[in-house]
């Protein structure tokens, strides 16, 4: 099982709707609005990293109002 932690910035006022959209994507096991340099944190799991990155490119990065993402791959 592969896992990534995705942190993102969103347009003001879009935090909750983007969180809810992420929660509806298959493979997203957690999505939360957070404080600090980033606005949202998402945990994604799948059978392979290729499957996860495909999901990020085809689903998550296309969400309107999501302005920036940074992805961290779990190594263990």
Legacy VTK file of the C-alpha trace (Angstrom):
# vtk DataFile Version 3.0
C-alpha trace
ASCII
DATASET POLYDATA
POINTS 76 float
0.000 0.000 0.000
1.339 3.413 -0.985
0.516 6.614 0.875
1.102 10.310 0.266
0.487 13.406 2.323
-0.653 16.326 0.199
-0.630 19.885 1.497
-2.362 22.619 -0.426
-3.249 26.271 -0.587
-6.709 27.402 -1.602
-8.472 30.637 -2.430
-9.991 32.388 0.594
-13.416 31.016 1.464
-12.922 27.771 -0.510
-11.415 25.708 2.325
-14.510 23.724 3.310
-15.778 23.046 -0.206
-12.352 21.850 -1.370
-11.999 19.677 1.729
-15.388 18.113 1.043
-14.551 17.565 -2.632
-11.323 15.808 -1.649
-13.174 13.626 0.848
-15.356 12.378 -2.005
-12.410 11.161 -4.108
-11.730 7.426 -3.975
-8.464 6.751 -2.163
-8.604 9.860 0.024
-8.585 8.556 3.576
-8.488 11.946 5.300
-8.874 15.591 4.305
-8.768 18.474 6.780
-8.616 22.249 6.842
-5.456 23.194 8.734
-3.651 26.289 10.010
-0.186 27.513 9.092
1.464 27.923 5.698
-1.010 25.518 4.092
-4.800 25.516 4.105
-5.610 21.843 3.556
-4.013 18.477 4.305
-5.020 15.315 2.438
-3.907 11.718 2.970
-4.225 9.483 -0.087
-3.697 5.715 -0.219
-3.651 3.303 -3.167
-1.954 0.138 -4.334
0.921 2.054 -5.953
2.436 5.508 -6.075
1.634 5.627 -9.792
-2.053 5.186 -8.963
-1.877 7.961 -6.379
-0.112 10.431 -8.658
-2.603 9.651 -11.432
-5.408 10.503 -8.990
-3.652 13.740 -7.994
-3.197 14.841 -11.595
-6.645 13.791 -12.858
-8.784 14.689 -9.849
-7.233 16.779 -7.119
-5.192 19.319 -9.083
-8.235 20.104 -11.247
-10.288 21.316 -8.270
-11.204 24.962 -8.812
-9.851 27.166 -6.056
-6.916 24.896 -5.218
-3.953 27.115 -6.036
-0.888 25.089 -4.994
-0.063 21.581 -3.830
2.975 19.924 -2.311
3.102 16.140 -2.066
5.072 14.056 0.410
5.549 10.342 -0.221
5.511 8.040 2.809
8.575 5.800 2.679
7.523 3.231 5.306
LINES 1 77
76 0 1 2 3 4 5 6 7 8 9 10 11 12 13 14 15 16 17 18 19 20 21 22 23 24 25 26 27 28 29 30 31 32 33 34 35 36 37 38 39 40 41 42 43 44 45 46 47 48 49 50 51 52 53 54 55 56 57 58 59 60 61 62 63 64 65 66 67 68 69 70 71 72 73 74 75
